[in-house]
Amino acid sequence: MVHDYIEDELSKRSVFKSEQFLSIDYVPESLPHRQSELRTLAQNFKTLINSPGRTSHKFIIEGPVGTGKTAVAKRFAEQMVQAAERRNINLHNIHINCRVNKTAYLVFLRALREFKPEFPRRGHSPEELLQMLVEVLDEEDRYLLLILDELDYFIRQRGADILYDLTRLTDDQLNARQRVSMIGIGRKIPLDEDILDSSTLSTLQRNILRFSRYDRDALYDILRNRVEMAFEKSSVMDETIHVIADIAAERGDARYAIELLWRAGKQADNDQTDIVVPDYARQAKADTHPELRKEIFSTLSPQHKLLLLATARQLKETRSAYVTMGEVEDMYRSSCEEYNEEPRAHTQIWEWIQDLNAHGIIDTKRSGSGQRGQTTLIGLSEVPAEMLESYITTILDSQEL
């Protein structure tokens, strides 16, 4: 008789009530310790409700990973839309991840398709798409709150023209209704005179909301809230929550804390016990590195992952701080052969290296004295090479390329 592993797993008891509340995409109704940030946004954007069309707003949210930037922006945008609906104002919000939509064309196409779902993918410039978006909003008397997440990554890759385009959207029209407002989110969004004109720079620098890292007490409150939603009653010891808060407080990172909580629960299920004890949290820390972000790796192509695997393997093998581009390419070809993938040419690999650097996963620098010629040196400052190799191997082995 064939053993049914699926039914076997489904029949096992679990400490979880609903794992969805531990997802990185879930935004809770209540956001502990971010009330003042929500209030600041409400104070700055209330004219979109009080005087629709009179003015638009361009706002920047900055802060380290895991400080609630995206959650606050999403919750705020939802409350804005609800307030507008109560006053018969057609306000829409669109959240766009700029790591996924990597060009102005894709960003504006995504926004336009919110209102014209069948709009063709080809045949227009980014500027034409943006103008058509405004025309649709005018025709249908709608307003848009556009949230651009990971905007710092986008600007490093593509420049800041998108900010200029959105800020100067109706400059050539007299008394035009202001239809589009924007919130840009990033760790540290480059705003300086080298990439922005003085007028756009002045507009944005007046509207920056900086998020600080969560302290230990704040992380405890966040975790306590998620435990109540995601776990069966009394299944997580209070000492376990304290241990996770202590661990994550080193970085003030709520995402890391929530992932540790989820992993600790998984370990309890694996051991078929009803209680998530502190040791499970400590084991979760040993198995998890805070820089190995699921949301980043989910946007990478198989070839990006193979290139990362090659980088990690080469650094581990040489035990060096940096390895050369040529060494990584040799290891990359070997990795492609292992996974039955066709290796790409040097120019494409170089572009991928720059992309991975912009993601903040690898570091690059130019070689200095003591090496023949100029070459790109590649290293890892945040993630141990052996851990990255193991992580990428697990991903590649669990999916078909």
C-alpha positions as CSV (number, residue, x, y, z in Angstrom):
1,M,0.0,0.0,0.0
2,V,1.3,3.4,-1.0
3,H,1.8,5.8,1.9
4,D,-0.2,9.0,1.6
5,Y,2.2,11.7,3.0
6,I,-0.2,14.5,2.3
7,E,-3.0,13.0,4.4
8,D,-0.5,12.1,7.0
9,E,0.6,15.7,7.4
10,L,-2.9,17.0,7.3
11,S,-3.9,14.7,10.2
12,K,-1.2,15.9,12.5
13,R,-1.9,18.3,15.3
14,S,-0.5,21.8,15.0
15,V,0.3,24.7,17.3
16,F,-0.9,27.0,14.5
17,K,-4.5,28.3,14.2
18,S,-3.8,30.3,11.0
19,E,-0.3,30.8,9.6
20,Q,-1.5,33.5,7.2
21,F,-1.1,36.0,10.1
22,L,2.6,35.4,10.0
23,S,3.0,36.1,6.3
24,I,5.2,39.1,5.3
25,D,2.3,40.3,3.1
26,Y,-0.3,40.4,6.0
27,V,-1.1,43.8,7.4
28,P,-2.9,43.7,10.7
29,E,-5.7,46.0,11.6
30,S,-3.7,47.4,14.5
31,L,0.0,48.4,14.1
32,P,1.5,48.6,17.6
33,H,3.9,51.5,18.1
34,R,3.2,53.2,14.7
35,Q,0.3,55.3,15.7
36,S,2.2,58.6,15.5
37,E,3.4,57.8,12.0
38,L,-0.1,57.0,10.8
39,R,-1.3,60.3,12.4
40,T,1.5,62.2,10.6
41,L,0.4,60.8,7.2
42,A,-3.2,61.6,8.0
43,Q,-2.3,65.2,8.8
44,N,-0.4,65.7,5.6
45,F,-2.8,64.0,3.2
46,K,-6.2,65.1,4.7
47,T,-6.6,67.8,1.9
48,L,-7.1,64.9,-0.6
49,I,-10.4,64.4,1.2
50,N,-11.2,67.9,2.3
51,S,-10.3,69.6,-1.0
52,P,-10.0,66.9,-3.7
53,G,-8.2,68.0,-6.8
54,R,-6.8,71.2,-5.3
55,T,-3.4,69.8,-4.5
56,S,-1.5,66.5,-4.7
57,H,1.0,65.2,-2.2
58,K,4.4,63.5,-2.7
59,F,5.8,61.9,0.4
60,I,8.8,59.8,1.3
61,I,8.9,57.1,4.0
62,E,12.4,55.9,5.0
63,G,13.8,53.5,7.5
64,P,15.6,50.2,8.1
65,V,14.2,46.8,7.0
66,G,11.4,45.5,9.3
67,T,10.3,48.8,10.8
68,G,6.8,48.8,9.4
69,K,7.1,51.2,6.5
70,T,5.1,49.2,4.0
71,A,2.5,48.0,6.6
72,V,1.9,51.6,7.7
73,A,1.6,52.9,4.1
74,K,-0.9,50.1,3.2
75,R,-3.0,50.6,6.3
76,F,-3.0,54.4,5.8
77,A,-4.0,54.1,2.1
78,E,-6.8,51.8,3.0
79,Q,-8.2,54.2,5.6
80,M,-7.9,57.1,3.1
81,V,-9.9,55.2,0.5
82,Q,-12.6,54.3,3.1
83,A,-12.8,58.0,4.2
84,A,-13.1,59.0,0.6
85,E,-15.9,56.5,-0.1
86,R,-17.9,57.9,2.8
87,R,-17.8,61.3,1.1
88,N,-18.5,59.9,-2.4
89,I,-14.9,60.7,-3.6
90,N,-13.4,58.1,-6.0
91,L,-10.0,57.6,-4.5
92,H,-7.9,54.5,-5.4
93,N,-4.7,53.3,-4.0
94,I,-2.2,51.1,-5.8
95,H,0.9,49.5,-4.2
96,I,3.7,48.8,-6.7
97,N,6.9,47.0,-5.8
98,C,9.7,48.6,-7.8
99,R,11.9,45.5,-7.5
100,V,9.3,43.6,-9.5
101,N,8.3,46.5,-11.8
102,K,11.8,47.6,-12.6
103,T,11.2,50.4,-15.1
104,A,9.0,53.5,-15.3
105,Y,7.2,51.9,-18.2
106,L,6.2,48.9,-16.1
107,V,5.2,51.1,-13.1
108,F,2.9,53.3,-15.2
109,L,1.5,50.3,-17.1
110,R,0.6,48.6,-13.8
111,A,-1.1,51.8,-12.6
112,L,-3.0,52.3,-15.9
113,R,-4.2,48.7,-15.9
114,E,-5.9,49.3,-12.6
115,F,-8.5,51.2,-14.6
116,K,-8.0,49.7,-18.0
117,P,-7.2,46.0,-17.4
118,E,-7.0,45.1,-21.0
119,F,-4.6,47.9,-22.0
120,P,-1.9,46.5,-24.4
121,R,1.6,45.9,-23.0
122,R,3.4,47.3,-26.0
123,G,3.4,50.3,-28.2
124,H,3.7,53.3,-25.9
125,S,6.4,55.3,-24.1
126,P,6.4,55.7,-20.3
127,E,5.4,59.4,-20.7
128,E,2.5,58.4,-22.9
129,L,1.3,55.8,-20.4
130,L,1.4,58.4,-17.6
131,Q,-0.5,60.9,-19.6
132,M,-3.1,58.3,-20.5
133,L,-3.4,57.5,-16.8
134,V,-4.2,61.1,-16.0
135,E,-6.7,61.3,-18.9
136,V,-8.5,58.3,-17.5
137,L,-8.6,59.8,-14.1
138,D,-10.0,63.1,-15.5
139,E,-12.6,61.3,-17.6
140,E,-13.9,59.2,-14.7
141,D,-13.4,61.8,-12.0
142,R,-11.1,59.6,-10.0
143,Y,-8.0,60.2,-7.8
144,L,-5.0,58.0,-7.2
145,L,-2.7,57.4,-4.3
146,L,0.3,55.6,-5.7
147,I,2.6,53.8,-3.3
148,L,6.0,53.0,-4.8
149,D,7.8,50.4,-2.6
150,E,11.5,49.7,-2.8
151,L,11.9,53.1,-4.5
152,D,15.5,53.4,-3.4
153,Y,16.4,50.3,-5.4
154,F,14.6,51.7,-8.4
155,I,16.4,55.0,-8.3
156,R,19.8,53.4,-8.0
157,Q,19.0,51.3,-11.1
158,R,17.0,53.7,-13.2
159,G,17.6,57.2,-11.9
160,A,15.1,59.6,-10.4
161,D,13.2,60.7,-13.6
162,I,10.1,58.9,-12.3
163,L,10.0,61.4,-9.3
164,Y,10.3,64.3,-11.6
165,D,7.5,63.0,-13.9
166,L,5.1,62.5,-11.0
167,T,6.0,65.8,-9.3
168,R,5.6,67.9,-12.4
169,L,2.6,66.0,-13.9
170,T,0.4,69.0,-14.6
171,D,2.9,71.9,-14.8
172,D,1.9,72.7,-18.4
173,Q,-1.8,73.1,-17.5
174,L,-3.5,76.1,-15.9
175,N,-5.5,75.2,-12.7
176,A,-5.6,71.5,-13.6
177,R,-7.1,69.2,-11.1
178,Q,-4.4,67.3,-9.2
179,R,-5.3,63.6,-9.7
180,V,-2.1,61.7,-8.6
181,S,-0.4,61.6,-5.2
182,M,2.5,59.5,-4.3
183,I,4.2,57.8,-1.3
184,G,7.7,56.5,-2.0
185,I,9.1,53.8,0.4
186,G,12.7,52.8,0.9
187,R,15.5,52.2,3.3
188,K,17.4,55.4,2.2
189,I,16.1,57.1,-0.9
190,P,18.8,59.1,-2.6
191,L,17.6,62.7,-2.7
192,D,20.3,65.1,-3.8
193,E,21.1,67.7,-6.5
194,D,23.0,65.2,-8.6
195,I,19.9,63.3,-9.6
196,L,17.0,65.8,-8.9
197,D,16.3,69.4,-10.0
198,S,16.1,71.9,-7.1
199,S,12.3,72.3,-7.3
200,T,11.6,68.5,-7.1
201,L,14.2,68.1,-4.4
202,S,12.7,70.9,-2.3
203,T,9.2,69.4,-2.6
204,L,10.4,65.9,-1.4
205,Q,12.8,67.0,1.3
206,R,9.9,68.8,3.1
207,N,7.9,65.6,3.2
208,I,10.1,62.8,4.6
209,L,8.9,60.5,7.4
210,R,11.7,58.5,9.0
211,F,11.0,55.3,10.8
212,S,13.2,54.2,13.7
213,R,14.0,50.7,14.6
214,Y,11.7,48.9,17.0
215,D,13.0,48.5,20.5
216,R,12.6,45.3,22.5
217,D,9.3,46.2,24.2
218,A,7.7,47.2,20.8
219,L,8.8,43.9,19.3
220,Y,7.3,42.0,22.2
221,D,4.0,43.8,21.7
222,I,4.0,43.0,18.0
223,L,4.8,39.3,18.6
224,R,2.2,39.1,21.3
225,N,-0.4,40.4,18.9
226,R,0.6,37.9,16.1
227,V,0.6,35.0,18.6
228,E,-3.0,35.7,19.5
229,M,-4.0,35.7,15.8
230,A,-1.9,32.9,14.5
231,F,-1.5,30.3,17.3
232,E,-3.8,28.1,19.3
233,K,-4.5,29.4,22.8
234,S,-1.7,28.9,25.3
235,S,0.5,27.2,22.7
236,V,3.4,29.8,22.8
237,M,5.1,30.3,26.1
238,D,5.5,34.0,27.2
239,E,9.2,33.2,27.7
240,T,9.5,32.3,24.1
241,I,8.1,35.6,23.0
242,H,10.6,37.4,25.3
243,V,13.5,35.4,23.8
244,I,12.5,36.3,20.2
245,A,12.1,39.9,21.1
246,D,15.6,39.9,22.7
247,I,17.1,38.3,19.6
248,A,15.3,40.6,17.1
249,A,16.0,43.8,19.2
250,E,19.6,43.7,18.0
251,R,18.3,44.9,14.6
252,G,14.9,46.3,15.6
253,D,13.5,44.2,12.8
254,A,9.8,43.1,13.2
255,R,9.9,40.9,10.0
256,Y,12.8,39.0,11.4
257,A,11.0,38.6,14.7
258,I,7.9,37.3,13.0
259,E,9.9,34.9,10.9
260,L,11.6,33.5,14.0
261,L,8.2,33.1,15.6
262,W,6.9,31.2,12.6
263,R,10.0,28.9,12.5
264,A,9.8,28.2,16.2
265,G,6.2,27.1,15.7
266,K,7.2,24.9,12.8
267,Q,9.8,23.2,15.0
268,A,7.1,22.5,17.6
269,D,4.9,20.9,14.9
270,N,7.9,18.9,13.7
271,D,8.4,17.6,17.2
272,Q,4.7,17.0,17.6
273,T,4.4,19.0,20.8
274,D,1.7,21.4,21.9
275,I,4.0,24.1,23.3
276,V,6.5,26.4,21.6
277,V,9.3,26.5,24.1
278,P,12.2,29.1,24.1
279,D,14.7,26.6,22.7
280,Y,12.7,26.5,19.5
281,A,13.3,30.2,19.2
282,R,17.0,29.8,19.7
283,Q,17.1,27.1,17.1
284,A,15.2,29.3,14.7
285,K,17.9,32.0,15.2
286,A,20.6,29.5,14.4
287,D,18.8,28.4,11.2
288,T,17.9,31.9,10.0
289,H,19.9,34.9,8.9
290,P,18.1,38.3,8.9
291,E,19.6,39.3,5.6
292,L,18.1,36.3,3.7
293,R,14.9,38.0,2.9
294,K,12.1,35.9,1.3
295,E,10.6,38.9,-0.4
296,I,13.9,39.7,-2.2
297,F,14.7,36.2,-3.3
298,S,11.2,35.6,-4.6
299,T,11.7,38.3,-7.2
300,L,15.0,36.8,-8.5
301,S,15.2,34.8,-11.7
302,P,16.7,31.3,-11.7
303,Q,19.8,32.7,-13.4
304,H,20.2,35.3,-10.7
305,K,20.0,32.5,-8.1
306,L,22.6,30.4,-9.9
307,L,24.9,33.4,-10.1
308,L,24.4,34.0,-6.3
309,L,25.1,30.3,-5.7
310,A,28.4,30.6,-7.7
311,T,29.4,33.7,-5.7
312,A,28.8,32.0,-2.4
313,R,30.6,28.8,-3.4
314,Q,33.7,30.7,-4.7
315,L,33.9,32.8,-1.6
316,K,33.6,29.8,0.6
317,E,36.2,27.9,-1.4
318,T,38.8,30.6,-1.4
319,R,38.0,31.9,2.1
320,S,38.6,35.4,0.8
321,A,36.7,38.7,1.5
322,Y,36.4,39.2,-2.3
323,V,36.7,37.2,-5.5
324,T,37.1,38.3,-9.0
325,M,34.4,38.5,-11.7
326,G,36.3,35.8,-13.7
327,E,36.3,33.4,-10.8
328,V,32.6,33.8,-10.2
329,E,31.9,33.3,-13.9
330,D,33.9,30.0,-13.9
331,M,31.9,28.8,-10.9
332,Y,28.7,30.0,-12.5
333,R,29.2,27.9,-15.5
334,S,29.8,24.9,-13.3
335,S,26.6,25.7,-11.4
336,C,24.6,26.0,-14.6
337,E,25.8,22.6,-15.7
338,E,24.8,21.1,-12.3
339,Y,21.2,22.4,-12.8
340,N,21.0,21.8,-16.6
341,E,20.8,25.5,-17.4
342,E,22.5,27.2,-20.3
343,P,25.1,29.7,-19.0
344,R,24.8,33.3,-20.3
345,A,27.5,35.5,-21.8
346,H,29.8,37.9,-19.9
347,T,27.8,41.1,-20.6
348,Q,24.6,39.6,-19.2
349,I,26.4,38.2,-16.2
350,W,27.9,41.7,-15.5
351,E,24.5,43.3,-15.6
352,W,23.1,40.7,-13.2
353,I,26.0,41.4,-10.8
354,Q,25.1,45.0,-10.8
355,D,21.4,44.1,-10.2
356,L,22.3,41.9,-7.2
357,N,24.5,44.7,-5.8
358,A,21.5,47.1,-6.1
359,H,19.4,44.5,-4.2
360,G,21.9,44.7,-1.4
361,I,22.7,41.0,-1.5
362,I,26.3,41.3,-2.7
363,D,29.0,44.0,-2.6
364,T,31.1,45.0,-5.5
365,K,34.1,47.2,-5.9
366,R,36.9,47.8,-8.5
367,S,40.2,46.1,-8.0
368,G,43.1,48.2,-6.9
369,S,46.8,48.0,-6.9
370,G,48.4,44.6,-6.8
371,Q,46.2,43.1,-9.4
372,R,46.8,43.1,-13.1
373,G,44.2,45.2,-15.0
374,Q,40.9,46.4,-13.7
375,T,38.2,43.9,-12.7
376,T,35.1,43.8,-10.6
377,L,35.6,42.3,-7.1
378,I,32.6,40.6,-5.5
379,G,32.0,40.0,-1.8
380,L,29.4,39.4,0.9
381,S,29.3,41.8,3.9
382,E,26.1,40.7,5.5
383,V,25.5,37.0,4.9
384,P,28.0,34.2,5.6
385,A,28.9,32.5,2.3
386,E,28.2,29.0,3.6
387,M,24.7,30.0,4.8
388,L,23.9,31.7,1.5
389,E,25.0,28.6,-0.4
390,S,22.8,26.4,1.7
391,Y,19.9,28.8,1.4
392,I,20.1,29.1,-2.4
393,T,20.7,25.4,-2.9
394,T,17.5,24.7,-0.9
395,I,15.5,27.1,-3.1
396,L,16.9,25.6,-6.4
397,D,16.4,22.0,-5.3
398,S,12.8,22.7,-4.3
399,Q,11.7,24.1,-7.6
400,E,12.1,23.4,-11.3
401,L,14.2,26.0,-13.1
